[in-house]
Amino acid sequence: VWTERHNHVRWENGDKGVIMLMDMSSGKRQEIEGDGFYSSVSLAPNADKLVVLQMSYDGHQTVEVLSLRGELLDRIDVPLQSEVSSPRLLDNGDIIYVETTSGGNSIVRYDTQTKRCCDIVKRDYMNIRNLCYGGGKVYFTSDITGIDNIYCCELSTGEVERVTSSRFGADMVSIKGDTLLYSDYTAMGYRPSKAFVGTRAMDNLESVS
């Protein structure tokens, strides 16, 4: 699943961000178009639905959960003073995303039953991006030490640990089984790298803040 920008033939502000899905076994593609501009889409862990950001043409941002046919299942209206990125679905249907406000950045968890949000990472001015969920943990990229590295947050405790110790920077983590795949920046550019779940480069976030 991914998003594509479809340019309007005349008006730049009329460009569409659409969701594209492809069945890997058949190669069949499906397009989902919304009322606004879709971006940052991802599948649920069991691939039965997806979560996506939608920006309306008047600048209002929402986080939406859709069926694979494009039917709206849930929606979070993002406050005007906030900006959201990298939404992901958890096993139980809750949603996590990065929220930026005047108070800094945090990873927020939205409870789909109570319709309430809470920070699962202490709000601060460090950069947080590119969330990845697996095995009860949230993996993300942050530059808190001055160099981009991969961190993980244990959802049950809120404890954050650094996973990689890249010399020039690590980003774009994904998880497959017990293996983490990510991009490691080198003098020759980015190269595919891997680490195993449970890898620790540092005790916790507090020790590097």
C-alpha positions as CSV (number, residue, x, y, z in Angstrom):
1,V,0.0,0.0,0.0
2,W,1.2,3.5,-0.8
3,T,0.0,6.9,-1.8
4,E,0.5,8.7,-5.1
5,R,0.1,12.4,-6.1
6,H,-2.2,12.9,-9.1
7,N,-1.7,16.4,-10.6
8,H,-4.7,18.5,-11.6
9,V,-4.4,19.4,-15.2
10,R,-4.9,23.1,-14.4
11,W,-4.9,23.9,-10.6
12,E,-2.0,23.0,-8.3
13,N,-4.3,23.2,-5.3
14,G,-6.5,20.7,-7.0
15,D,-3.9,17.9,-6.9
16,K,-5.1,14.6,-5.4
17,G,-3.3,12.3,-3.0
18,V,-4.7,8.8,-3.6
19,I,-4.2,5.5,-1.9
20,M,-2.9,2.6,-4.0
21,L,-3.2,-1.0,-3.0
22,M,-1.7,-4.0,-4.8
23,D,-2.4,-7.7,-4.3
24,M,1.1,-9.2,-4.3
25,S,-0.2,-12.6,-5.4
26,S,-2.3,-11.4,-8.4
27,G,-0.7,-8.0,-9.1
28,K,-4.1,-6.4,-9.2
29,R,-4.2,-2.8,-8.2
30,Q,-6.9,-0.8,-6.5
31,E,-7.2,3.0,-6.1
32,I,-8.9,4.8,-3.2
33,E,-9.7,8.5,-3.6
34,G,-10.9,10.7,-0.8
35,D,-12.4,14.2,-0.5
36,G,-9.0,15.7,0.3
37,F,-5.3,14.8,-0.1
38,Y,-4.2,11.3,1.3
39,S,-0.7,10.7,2.6
40,S,1.3,8.5,5.0
41,V,-0.8,5.3,4.6
42,S,-0.1,2.0,6.3
43,L,-1.8,-1.4,6.7
44,A,-3.1,-2.9,10.0
45,P,-0.9,-5.7,11.4
46,N,-3.3,-8.3,10.0
47,A,-3.7,-6.3,6.7
48,D,-7.6,-6.1,7.0
49,K,-7.8,-2.3,7.1
50,L,-5.5,0.7,6.8
51,V,-4.9,4.1,8.5
52,V,-4.0,7.3,6.6
53,L,-3.7,11.0,6.9
54,Q,-6.1,13.2,5.0
55,M,-5.7,16.9,4.5
56,S,-8.8,18.8,3.4
57,Y,-8.5,21.6,0.9
58,D,-9.2,24.1,3.7
59,G,-6.2,22.8,5.6
60,H,-7.9,20.6,8.2
61,Q,-6.0,17.4,9.0
62,T,-7.7,14.1,10.0
63,V,-6.4,10.6,10.8
64,E,-8.7,8.0,9.1
65,V,-9.2,4.3,9.4
66,L,-10.5,2.8,6.2
67,S,-11.6,-0.6,5.0
68,L,-9.7,-2.1,2.1
69,R,-12.6,-0.9,-0.1
70,G,-12.2,2.7,1.2
71,E,-15.1,2.8,3.6
72,L,-14.6,5.1,6.6
73,L,-14.4,3.1,9.9
74,D,-13.0,5.7,12.3
75,R,-11.8,9.3,12.2
76,I,-9.7,11.5,14.5
77,D,-10.0,15.3,14.0
78,V,-6.6,16.8,14.5
79,P,-6.7,20.1,16.5
80,L,-5.7,23.2,14.5
81,Q,-2.7,23.8,16.8
82,S,-1.3,20.3,16.1
83,E,0.3,18.5,13.2
84,V,0.2,14.7,12.9
85,S,2.4,12.3,11.0
86,S,3.2,8.6,10.6
87,P,-0.1,7.0,11.8
88,R,0.0,3.3,12.6
89,L,-2.6,0.7,13.7
90,L,-1.9,-1.6,16.7
91,D,-3.1,-5.2,17.1
92,N,-6.1,-4.1,19.2
93,G,-7.2,-1.4,16.7
94,D,-5.8,1.6,18.7
95,I,-3.9,4.2,16.6
96,I,-0.5,5.7,17.3
97,Y,1.0,8.7,15.5
98,V,3.6,11.5,15.9
99,E,2.0,14.7,17.1
100,T,3.8,18.1,16.9
101,T,2.5,21.0,19.0
102,S,4.0,24.2,20.5
103,G,5.1,22.0,23.4
104,G,7.2,19.7,21.3
105,N,6.9,16.2,19.7
106,S,5.4,13.0,21.1
107,I,4.1,9.7,20.1
108,V,0.4,9.7,20.9
109,R,-1.9,6.7,21.4
110,Y,-5.6,7.0,20.5
111,D,-7.9,4.5,22.2
112,T,-10.6,3.6,19.7
113,Q,-12.9,2.5,22.5
114,T,-12.8,5.5,24.8
115,K,-11.9,8.0,22.0
116,R,-9.2,9.4,24.3
117,C,-5.5,10.2,23.5
118,C,-2.4,9.9,25.7
119,D,1.3,10.5,25.2
120,I,3.4,7.3,25.3
121,V,6.7,9.1,24.9
122,K,7.5,12.2,27.0
123,R,6.8,15.3,24.9
124,D,10.0,17.1,24.0
125,Y,11.6,19.1,21.2
126,M,13.5,16.1,19.8
127,N,12.6,15.0,16.3
128,I,10.4,11.8,16.0
129,R,9.5,10.3,12.7
130,N,8.8,7.1,10.7
131,L,7.0,4.9,13.2
132,C,6.9,1.2,12.9
133,Y,4.9,-1.2,15.2
134,G,5.6,-4.8,16.0
135,G,5.7,-7.2,18.9
136,G,4.2,-4.7,21.4
137,K,6.8,-2.1,20.6
138,V,7.0,1.1,18.6
139,Y,10.1,1.7,16.6
140,F,11.0,5.2,15.4
141,T,13.8,7.5,14.2
142,S,15.1,10.3,16.4
143,D,18.1,12.6,16.5
144,I,18.2,13.1,20.2
145,T,22.0,12.4,20.3
146,G,22.7,14.6,17.3
147,I,22.7,11.7,14.9
148,D,19.6,9.9,13.6
149,N,19.2,6.5,15.1
150,I,16.4,3.9,15.6
151,Y,14.7,3.7,19.0
152,C,12.0,1.5,20.4
153,C,9.3,2.2,23.0
154,E,7.8,-0.7,25.0
155,L,4.0,0.1,24.9
156,S,3.3,-1.6,28.3
157,T,5.9,0.4,30.2
158,G,6.7,3.5,28.1
159,E,10.4,2.6,28.4
160,V,12.5,3.9,25.4
161,E,15.8,2.3,24.3
162,R,18.1,3.0,21.5
163,V,18.4,0.2,19.1
164,T,21.1,1.3,16.6
165,S,24.4,3.1,17.0
166,S,25.0,4.4,13.5
167,R,28.0,6.6,12.7
168,F,26.2,8.9,10.3
169,G,22.5,8.1,10.7
170,A,19.9,5.4,10.6
171,D,16.3,5.7,9.4
172,M,13.2,4.0,7.8
173,V,12.9,1.0,10.1
174,S,10.6,-1.9,9.4
175,I,10.1,-5.2,11.2
176,K,9.8,-8.7,9.8
177,G,9.6,-11.5,12.4
178,D,12.5,-11.0,14.8
179,T,14.5,-8.9,12.4
180,L,14.6,-5.1,12.1
181,L,15.4,-3.7,8.6
182,Y,16.5,-0.1,8.2
183,S,18.6,2.3,6.1
184,D,22.1,3.0,7.5
185,Y,23.7,6.2,6.0
186,T,27.4,5.8,5.0
187,A,30.0,7.7,3.0
188,M,28.7,5.8,0.0
189,G,25.0,6.7,0.7
190,Y,22.3,4.6,2.3
191,R,22.7,0.9,2.6
192,P,20.2,-1.8,3.7
193,S,21.0,-3.0,7.2
194,K,19.4,-5.2,9.9
195,A,19.3,-5.7,13.6
196,F,17.5,-8.3,15.7
197,V,14.6,-7.6,18.0
198,G,16.0,-7.0,21.5
199,T,19.1,-5.3,20.3
200,R,20.1,-2.5,22.7
201,A,22.6,0.3,22.0
202,M,21.8,2.2,25.2
203,D,19.9,1.7,28.4
204,N,17.1,4.3,28.0
205,L,16.2,7.6,26.6
206,E,16.8,9.5,29.8
207,S,20.5,8.7,29.7
208,V,21.0,10.5,26.4
209,S,18.7,13.5,27.0
